[in-house]
Amino acid sequence: MPTILQYSRSGRSEIDFEKRVECPVCMGDFKDCKLERCPYLRDVRDLLLKVSKMKVVYGSSPPSILVGSWGYPKVNLGPLLPPVIEDTSLMEKHELWLDIPLEKILSMRLSLVYGRRPVKVYDARNPDKLLQAIQEIALSQQPVSIEMFLEKEPRINLSFSIRTSPTGPAAPLEKIQLTENPKTLNVVEKIVSDVDLRAGEAIVTLYLNGVPEYGITRLLSSGMIGTKHRRKIVPTEWSITAVDDVLGRRFRTYVKTYDWIIEYYLYCFEAHYNRVAILMMPGPWSFEVIEIWRRFGSYRIYVDSELPGEADKYPENVGGAYHALRLPILEKLYREKRQASILVIAEVGEEWIPLGVWRFREICRRALQRPPKKFNTLKEALDEIKKTTLTDSKYWRQLSRVLEFHKFQESITEFM
């Protein structure tokens, strides 16, 4: 009988556990993780060994930068650079990753050398030459050639966790030199130079002008948007969530004014051992994510939701995946000028290698691009979800606040 980790309706966990993922070789004991025998590093092993002996790395950044969160407000910041001169843009384009083997995505991520330097987050308001060079990389919309000088040889530190993407070899950064001019969009230059525009408005304006989420995330992380005296460097993980959240809130404002859908719609898609089922129900805007991690015959379940009349709060259980899933749904409702109550079941298979929340955003988008299955009643829709998801619904239905709210709303409608 599988075990289950449940979250109470208050949002507090009933059982605590260490958020680690178990590799089939080292079984999660990363002290024993060896480059020469890790099955996920087979394709990039020779490159990593070569890079570990370099103090000068020359290559084409996708472009990509990384800002850590440890030690905030003093954090590590620097470019991510593969030691190759070619078109590396694929390393940053999340929307294309669903069609790439998981092992190749991991190889791409681990081939990026991280030259890091400690900075104070407020240095963005008066950047030195090195920080200015990093900001130039963040501005670019195409791969940019860089020569990166490191204080010592990069260290290979294999590390996996549930929420964040792995990184490649890292070393303290001495200096960087751009060997070509970054190619920047006019709208990006305009937003970055506007020191009176608030960060939220900058994010929305960039997005509506075709700048992808990861491009906006780079600008926010490197402290290049917002009003002059409030600009600061933001850890990458926080920036990803902030961009998804800001955009989602803007679309939600409009969606709440639209007419309800009149049928039940079910959208599904699966990729990279992640399966997403999206149920749209007639009713006022509400949203819930039930995230299910399947590990060695057990289920670990996380739940967060927002209901009409409730104040916004951070989804402490699901985290950044909540906003990553919410954004594509709000985008679709905004385009179609419709409002709905939403339940998302997101299942993570045992074979998944933790590479970030981008996959939920892109799987959700791919699901919404397909024709939905339509139903006249909630029962019919839930019966279909039972066939679509791998996890028995008895493990999550009693945790759903959105289903409880929807059934209550139905009973009132019938009474009236």
C-alpha positions in Angstrom: 0.0 0.0 0.0 1.6 3.4 -1.0 2.1 5.9 1.7 0.9 9.5 1.3 2.2 12.8 2.6 -0.8 15.1 3.0 -1.1 18.8 3.7 -3.8 20.1 5.9 -6.1 22.8 4.7 -4.2 25.3 6.9 -1.3 24.8 4.6 1.0 23.3 7.2 2.5 19.9 6.6 1.5 17.0 8.8 4.8 15.2 8.1 8.1 16.8 7.3 10.7 15.3 5.1 14.0 16.2 3.4 13.5 17.6 -0.1 15.9 15.4 -1.9 15.7 13.4 -5.1 17.1 9.9 -5.3 19.3 8.9 -8.2 19.1 5.2 -9.2 22.9 4.9 -8.9 23.8 6.9 -5.8 20.3 6.6 -4.3 20.4 10.2 -3.2 23.7 9.9 -1.3 25.5 12.7 -3.2 28.7 12.2 -1.2 29.1 9.0 -3.4 28.1 10.8 -6.6 31.0 10.1 -9.0 31.4 11.9 -12.4 32.8 8.7 -14.0 29.7 6.6 -13.2 26.8 9.0 -13.1 24.3 7.8 -15.9 23.1 11.4 -16.4 26.5 12.8 -17.1 27.6 10.3 -19.7 27.4 12.8 -22.6 29.1 15.7 -20.9 31.7 13.8 -18.9 34.8 14.6 -21.1 33.8 18.2 -21.4 33.5 18.6 -17.6 36.9 17.0 -17.0 38.4 19.4 -19.5 36.8 22.4 -18.1 37.9 21.5 -14.6 41.5 22.3 -15.6 40.8 25.7 -17.2 41.3 29.1 -15.6 40.3 31.0 -18.8 37.0 30.0 -20.5 36.1 31.3 -23.9 32.7 30.6 -25.3 29.2 31.8 -26.4 26.8 32.6 -23.5 23.2 31.7 -24.4 23.1 34.4 -22.9 22.6 33.4 -19.3 23.5 34.6 -15.8 22.9 33.2 -12.4 22.3 34.9 -9.0 22.3 32.8 -5.9 20.3 33.4 -2.8 22.6 32.2 -0.1 23.8 35.0 2.2 21.3 37.5 0.9 21.6 40.6 0.8 25.2 39.6 -0.2 24.9 37.1 -3.0 27.0 35.4 -5.7 26.4 36.7 -9.3 28.0 35.8 -12.6 27.6 34.6 -16.2 27.0 31.0 -17.3 29.3 30.1 -20.1 29.8 26.9 -22.1 33.4 26.5 -23.5 32.2 26.4 -27.1 31.8 29.0 -29.9 28.5 28.2 -31.6 24.8 29.0 -31.4 24.0 28.2 -27.8 20.6 29.8 -27.6 18.9 26.5 -27.1 20.5 26.3 -23.7 18.1 29.2 -22.6 15.0 28.6 -24.6 12.7 26.6 -22.3 9.9 26.5 -24.8 11.9 24.1 -26.9 13.1 21.8 -24.1 10.0 19.5 -24.1 11.1 18.1 -27.4 14.7 17.4 -26.2 15.8 14.2 -24.3 16.1 14.8 -20.6 19.7 13.7 -20.5 20.6 16.3 -23.2 19.0 19.1 -21.2 20.9 18.1 -18.1 24.1 17.9 -20.2 23.5 21.4 -21.5 22.9 22.8 -18.0 26.0 21.1 -16.6 28.3 22.3 -19.5 27.7 25.9 -18.4 30.7 27.2 -16.4 29.6 29.6 -13.6 32.1 32.4 -12.9 30.8 33.9 -9.7 31.6 37.0 -7.6 30.1 38.2 -4.4 28.0 41.4 -4.7 25.6 43.4 -2.5 22.2 43.5 -4.0 22.1 47.3 -3.9 25.3 47.5 -6.1 22.9 47.5 -9.0 22.3 51.2 -8.4 26.0 52.0 -8.8 27.6 49.1 -10.7 31.4 48.7 -11.1 32.9 47.6 -14.4 32.6 43.9 -13.8 28.9 44.2 -12.9 28.3 46.4 -15.9 29.8 43.7 -18.1 27.5 41.1 -16.6 24.5 43.4 -17.1 25.5 43.8 -20.8 25.3 40.0 -21.1 21.8 40.1 -19.5 20.7 42.7 -22.0 21.6 40.5 -25.1 18.8 38.7 -26.9 21.2 36.4 -28.8 24.3 34.4 -27.8 27.3 36.6 -27.0 31.0 35.6 -27.1 32.8 36.1 -23.8 36.3 35.4 -22.4 36.0 34.6 -18.7 39.0 34.7 -16.4 38.7 32.7 -13.2 40.7 33.0 -10.0 41.2 29.2 -9.8 40.2 26.1 -11.7 36.4 25.4 -11.6 35.1 22.9 -9.1 32.6 20.3 -10.2 29.9 20.0 -7.5 27.1 17.7 -8.5 24.0 18.8 -6.6 20.3 18.0 -7.2 17.2 19.3 -5.3 13.5 19.5 -6.1 13.1 23.2 -6.9 16.3 24.4 -8.5 18.2 23.5 -11.7 21.7 22.0 -11.4 24.7 24.1 -12.3 28.0 23.2 -14.0 31.6 23.8 -12.7 32.0 27.0 -10.7 34.9 29.2 -9.6 35.4 32.7 -8.3 35.3 35.3 -11.2 38.3 37.6 -11.8 37.1 39.4 -14.9 35.2 39.0 -18.1 35.6 40.5 -21.5 32.9 40.6 -24.1 34.5 40.0 -27.6 31.4 41.2 -29.5 28.7 43.7 -28.9 25.5 42.3 -27.4 22.4 42.5 -29.6 19.6 44.2 -27.7 16.0 44.9 -28.6 14.8 48.5 -28.8 12.0 47.9 -26.3 14.5 46.4 -23.8 16.9 49.4 -24.1 13.9 51.8 -23.6 12.7 50.0 -20.5 16.1 49.7 -18.9 16.9 53.4 -19.5 13.5 54.4 -17.9 14.5 54.9 -14.3 10.9 56.2 -13.4 9.1 53.0 -14.5 8.3 50.5 -11.7 9.5 47.0 -12.0 6.0 45.5 -12.3 5.1 47.7 -15.2 8.4 47.0 -16.8 7.8 43.3 -16.6 4.3 43.5 -18.2 5.5 45.9 -20.9 8.4 43.7 -21.9 6.2 40.6 -22.0 3.5 42.2 -24.1 6.3 43.3 -26.5 7.4 39.7 -27.1 10.3 39.4 -24.6 10.2 35.8 -23.2 10.0 35.1 -19.5 13.7 34.0 -19.2 14.8 37.3 -20.9 12.8 39.3 -18.4 14.2 37.2 -15.6 17.7 38.1 -16.6 17.0 41.8 -16.5 15.3 41.6 -13.1 18.0 39.4 -11.6 20.8 41.7 -12.8 19.1 44.8 -11.3 18.3 46.6 -14.6 14.5 47.3 -14.2 12.5 49.3 -11.7 12.8 52.9 -10.5 16.3 54.3 -10.0 16.5 54.2 -6.2 14.8 50.8 -5.9 16.8 48.7 -8.4 18.6 45.7 -6.9 20.0 42.4 -7.8 17.5 39.6 -7.3 18.3 35.9 -6.9 17.4 34.0 -10.1 15.0 31.6 -8.4 13.1 34.5 -6.9 13.1 36.4 -10.2 11.5 33.4 -12.0 8.7 33.3 -9.5 8.3 37.1 -9.5 7.9 37.3 -13.3 5.3 34.5 -13.4 3.5 36.1 -10.5 3.5 39.7 -11.8 2.2 38.6 -15.2 -0.3 36.3 -13.7 -1.8 39.0 -11.4 -2.1 41.4 -14.4 -4.0 38.9 -16.5 -6.1 37.8 -13.5 -7.4 41.4 -13.1 -9.0 41.2 -16.5 -10.1 37.6 -16.3 -12.2 38.3 -13.2 -14.4 40.7 -15.2 -15.2 38.1 -18.0 -18.2 35.8 -18.3 -17.9 32.3 -17.0 -17.4 29.3 -19.2 -20.5 27.1 -19.6 -19.0 23.6 -19.8 -16.3 21.6 -18.0 -13.0 21.4 -20.0 -10.2 19.0 -19.4 -6.7 19.6 -20.9 -3.9 17.1 -20.4 -0.3 16.7 -21.5 2.7 14.7 -20.4 6.5 15.2 -21.1 9.7 14.3 -19.3 7.9 12.1 -16.8 5.7 15.0 -15.7 1.9 14.8 -16.3 -0.4 17.8 -16.0 -4.2 17.7 -16.0 -6.1 21.0 -16.1 -9.8 21.1 -15.2 -11.7 24.3 -16.0 -15.1 24.6 -14.3 -17.9 27.2 -14.7 -17.6 29.7 -11.9 -15.7 32.7 -10.5 -11.9 32.7 -10.8 -10.3 30.3 -8.3 -7.2 28.3 -8.7 -5.6 25.3 -7.1 -2.5 23.1 -7.7 -2.2 19.6 -6.4 1.4 18.6 -7.0 2.1 14.9 -6.5 5.6 13.5 -6.3 5.8 9.8 -6.9 8.8 8.2 -5.3 9.5 4.4 -4.8 5.8 3.5 -4.3 4.9 6.5 -2.1 3.1 9.7 -2.9 4.1 13.1 -1.6 1.4 15.6 -2.1 1.5 19.4 -1.9 -1.5 21.7 -2.2 -2.0 25.5 -2.6 -5.0 27.4 -3.7 -6.7 30.8 -4.1 -10.5 31.2 -3.6 -12.7 34.3 -4.2 -12.5 36.8 -1.5 -9.2 35.5 -0.1 -6.1 37.7 0.2 -3.1 36.8 -1.9 -0.4 34.8 -0.1 2.7 33.0 -1.2 2.1 29.3 -2.1 4.4 27.8 0.6 3.7 24.2 -0.3 3.9 24.1 -4.1 6.2 27.2 -4.4 7.3 28.5 -7.8 5.5 25.7 -9.7 2.2 27.3 -8.6 2.8 30.6 -10.5 4.4 28.7 -13.4 1.2 26.7 -13.9 -1.1 29.6 -13.3 0.4 32.0 -15.9 -0.4 30.0 -19.1 -4.0 29.3 -17.9 -4.6 33.0 -17.2 -3.1 33.9 -20.6 -5.6 31.6 -22.3 -8.6 32.9 -20.4 -7.5 36.4 -21.1 -7.2 35.7 -24.9 -10.6 34.1 -24.9 -12.2 36.6 -22.6 -13.6 33.9 -20.3 -13.5 33.2 -16.5 -13.3 29.8 -14.8 -12.5 27.9 -11.6 -9.4 25.9 -12.1 -8.0 22.6 -10.7 -4.6 21.5 -11.7 -3.2 18.0 -11.0 0.6 18.0 -11.6 2.2 14.6 -11.2 6.0 14.1 -11.1 7.3 10.7 -12.0 10.2 8.8 -10.4 12.4 9.2 -13.5 12.3 13.0 -13.4 15.6 14.8 -12.9 15.1 18.1 -11.1 15.7 20.9 -13.6 13.4 23.7 -12.5 9.8 24.7 -12.7 10.0 25.7 -16.4 8.7 22.3 -17.4 5.3 22.9 -15.7 4.9 26.2 -17.5 5.7 24.7 -20.8 3.7 21.4 -20.3 0.7 23.5 -19.3 1.1 25.7 -22.4 1.3 22.6 -24.6 -1.8 21.1 -23.0 -3.8 24.3 -23.5 -2.8 24.3 -27.2 -4.7 21.0 -27.7 -8.5 20.6 -28.0 -10.0 19.9 -24.6 -12.4 17.1 -23.6 -15.8 18.7 -22.8 -18.3 17.6 -20.2 -21.7 18.7 -18.9 -21.2 17.7 -15.3 -18.4 17.8 -12.7 -18.9 14.1 -12.1 -18.2 13.3 -15.7 -15.1 15.4 -15.7 -13.7 13.8 -12.5 -14.4 10.4 -13.9 -12.2 11.2 -16.9 -9.4 12.6 -14.6 -9.3 9.2 -12.9 -8.5 7.7 -16.2 -5.9 10.4 -17.1 -3.9 10.6 -13.9 -1.7 7.9 -12.4 -2.5 8.7 -8.8 -5.7 7.4 -7.4 -8.1 10.3 -6.8 -8.9 9.2 -3.3 -5.5 10.5 -2.2 -6.1 14.1 -3.4 -9.8 14.8 -3.7 -10.4 15.3 0.0 -7.6 17.9 -0.1 -9.1 20.1 -2.8 -10.6 23.4 -1.6 -11.6 24.4 -5.1 -13.7 21.3 -5.6 -15.3 21.8 -2.2 -16.0 25.5 -3.1 -17.4 24.5 -6.5 -19.8 21.9 -5.0 -21.0 24.4 -2.4 -21.6 26.9 -5.2 -23.5 24.3 -7.2 -25.8 23.5 -4.3 -26.6 27.2 -3.8 -27.4 27.6 -7.5 -29.7 24.6 -7.4 -31.5 25.9 -4.3 -32.1 29.3 -5.9 
